[in-house]
């Protein structure tokens, strides 16, 4: 059996009002960038010199709707600060996938970050998001664009990312 694997990611974005009602929800597939594939390879096999990479720890949002490209090394117009991913907001699960007539057991990690009512607000709508391995700078793992979301202090924004290996 020849197995092929393509890491895949999907973002669920929820805008929730102060009463707890989800007012907007979007689901979008992301692009895992070259920098993200490089990060996974180095976490898997290590590096022979320099500073070893670290796992992903933060999510960020921004206002640019330019399509993701493999060469991008960050969000195009980030609205900071980034939001940390809490250990309690990381969940691992497994599922079966049919591949070439065989069943392959896949691993999914679900990451969540919540931008509270007073975070990531601004007059321009949010249009992009990504996962990083640092609060500032660092390596971007993936990037996604989505329909415009106007974030004000009337709403909190929840990003739920499913990454499949």
Secondary structure, 3 states (H helix, E strand, C coil): CCCCCCCEEEEEEEEEECCCCEEEEEEEECEECHHHHHHHHHHHHCCCCCCCCCCCCEEEEECCCCCCCCCCCCCCCEEEEEEECCHHHEEEEEEEEEECCEEEEEEEEEEEEEECCCCCCCCCCEEEEEEECCCCCCCEEEEEEEEEECCCCCEEEEEEEEEEC
